[in-house]
């Protein structure tokens, strides 16, 4: 299964987030899945790729040309897909996914998740969508999605198909259960 992970290119400050990421990456490899991610070697992205690779995962990085020219790519990837821009990168990350996991990150992560949910809702992609809510990181997003439903801007059926995972066990259950947005 291709598992696309959206996450930060920075390390963040909460050590529990890094620990959860190492656990997630190890599971991806040990379960025989393929990791698809943004292709960088820095921050949490580098930890994800190195750990998944060390645990046997095939690693596919998707990196825009300007990041490759700045030498930010993870050189240990089994495959590096170079895109012309960020829009093409996001599209490929989503279209290659059987499951999308949004891990804690910044604005890029939020943008990627938003695009994935939009593409799924429009029927342009079909991954399982999981928000990995480590230490309540995405509690505000969950509240916003619930508010969108309450105010009539987001269909309840589509909201219910977004899995919020608090633990790796929750992530595994969502991936294995195959709930589609």
Order of alpha helices (4+ residues) and beta strands (2+ residues): beta-alpha-beta-alpha-beta-alpha-beta-alpha-beta-alpha-beta-alpha-alpha-beta-alpha
